Amino acid sequence: MSAKILLVEDDKPIREMLKYSLEKKNYQVVEADSVKKARAIMMTNRPDLIVLDWMMPGESGIDLLKTVRADDVLADIPILMLTARVEETDKVKGLDSGCDDYMTKPVAIREFQSRIKALLRRLRATDDEEILEISGIKLNLASHQLIVEGARVQIGSAEFNLLKFFMTHRNKVYTRSQLLDYVWGQGVYLEERTVDVHMLRLRKLFKPHNKHKLFATVRGIGYMFSDNETT
C-alpha cells in the first residue's frame, strides 16, 4: 500500500504542484489549507508523513508541529517543513520544534521527492521485530517504541533512527557528516547543525533517566555512543 501524505499548505498553486509531484510517485495525498483543517483530518485519518508549511492564516505550522509531537498517537509521524523562511535561526527553530527535515522555497521538485522518499525509507526500515537493548535502553524496531529502565519514552522519528544507528554502532566516533550520510541518507542535503539539534534532543530524552552521558561529544570530531555508563 502506498504511503499516505498529509499536505498542509495554504497557497493553492504551490499545494497543487506538490500534490501532483507526490501523486506521480504513487503516494496518496490528503490536502489541508489550514492548521485547523489538518487537525481535523488527523483525528480520523492518520498520515504516514506530513509536509507542513510554516506561515499560514491563523495558527502556524510550528503550532501544528508542537501539537503532533506532544500527542501519544501522532508523535512519531515524520514531518518535512517546507517554507519560505530561509534564515538559519528559522531552520534551527523548526528543527528544535520537532520537524525531521527542513526545506526552503522555491521548491526544487526532484529534491523534494528525494527527501520524502528518504523520510519514508527511514520509517519503514523498522519493519522487522528486532529489539535492541543496551544499558537499560530497549528499542523496539517494529513498534517504534523506546523503553528506558522499564518506562516508555516518547521519541521522534529522526531521534529514533539516530539512536538505532548508535545502538548498532557502539563505541566508535562518527563525524557530523558521516551521521548525516548514514542516518539521513546520502541523497538528502542538510546542514551539519541538524545533527547537533537531534543529539541535543536525544540527551534531553535520556537525562531524566541519568543516561544522557552515554552520548559523548568528541571535541573537534563528532559524537560517540558508549555502552559504558561511567564514560
Secondary structure as the mmCIF struct_conf table of DSSP 4:
data_model
#
loop_
_struct_conf.conf_type_id
_struct_conf.id
_struct_conf.beg_label_comp_id
_struct_conf.beg_label_asym_id
_struct_conf.beg_label_seq_id
_struct_conf.end_label_comp_id
_struct_conf.end_label_asym_id
_struct_conf.end_label_seq_id
HELX_LH_PP_P HELX_LH_PP_P1 SER A 2 ALA A 3
STRN STRN1 LYS A 4 VAL A 8
BEND BEND1 ASP A 10 ASP A 10
HELX_RH_AL_P HELX_RH_AL_P1 LYS A 12 GLU A 23
TURN_TY1_P TURN_TY1_P1 LYS A 24 ASN A 26
STRN STRN2 GLN A 28 ALA A 32
BEND BEND2 ASP A 33 SER A 34
HELX_RH_AL_P HELX_RH_AL_P2 VAL A 35 THR A 44
BEND BEND3 ASN A 45 ASN A 45
BEND BEND4 ASP A 48 ASP A 48
STRN STRN3 LEU A 49 LEU A 52
BEND BEND5 TRP A 54 TRP A 54
BEND BEND6 PRO A 57 GLU A 59
HELX_RH_AL_P HELX_RH_AL_P3 GLY A 61 ALA A 70
TURN_TY1_P TURN_TY1_P2 ASP A 72 ASP A 76
STRN STRN4 ILE A 79 THR A 83
BEND BEND7 ALA A 84 ALA A 84
BEND BEND8 GLU A 87 GLU A 87
HELX_RH_AL_P HELX_RH_AL_P4 GLU A 88 SER A 97
TURN_TY1_P TURN_TY1_P3 GLY A 98 GLY A 98
BEND BEND9 ASP A 100 ASP A 100
STRN STRN5 ASP A 101 THR A 104
BEND BEND10 LYS A 105 PRO A 106
HELX_LH_PP_P HELX_LH_PP_P2 VAL A 107 VAL A 107
HELX_RH_AL_P HELX_RH_AL_P5 ILE A 109 ARG A 124
TURN_TY1_P TURN_TY1_P4 ALA A 125 THR A 126
BEND BEND11 ASP A 128 ASP A 128
STRN STRN6 ILE A 131 ILE A 134
TURN_TY1_P TURN_TY1_P5 SER A 135 GLY A 136
STRN STRN7 ILE A 137 ASN A 140
TURN_TY1_P TURN_TY1_P6 LEU A 141 HIS A 144
STRN STRN8 GLN A 145 VAL A 148
TURN_TY1_P TURN_TY1_P7 GLU A 149 GLY A 150
STRN STRN9 ALA A 151 VAL A 153
HELX_RH_AL_P HELX_RH_AL_P6 SER A 157 MET A 167
TURN_TY1_P TURN_TY1_P8 THR A 168 THR A 168
BEND BEND12 HIS A 169 HIS A 169
TURN_TY1_P TURN_TY1_P9 ARG A 170 ASN A 171
STRN STRN10 TYR A 174 THR A 175
HELX_RH_AL_P HELX_RH_AL_P7 ARG A 176 LEU A 179
HELX_RH_PI_P HELX_RH_PI_P1 LEU A 180 TRP A 184
TURN_TY1_P TURN_TY1_P10 GLN A 186 GLY A 187
TURN_TY1_P TURN_TY1_P11 GLU A 192 GLU A 192
HELX_RH_AL_P HELX_RH_AL_P8 ARG A 193 PHE A 206
HELX_RH_3T_P HELX_RH_3T_P1 LYS A 207 HIS A 209
TURN_TY1_P TURN_TY1_P12 ASN A 210 ASN A 210
HELX_RH_3T_P HELX_RH_3T_P2 HIS A 212 LEU A 214
STRN STRN11 PHE A 215 VAL A 218
TURN_TY1_P TURN_TY1_P13 ARG A 219 ILE A 221
STRN STRN12 GLY A 222 PHE A 225
BEND BEND13 ASP A 227 ASP A 227
TURN_TY1_P TURN_TY1_P14 GLU A 229 THR A 230
#
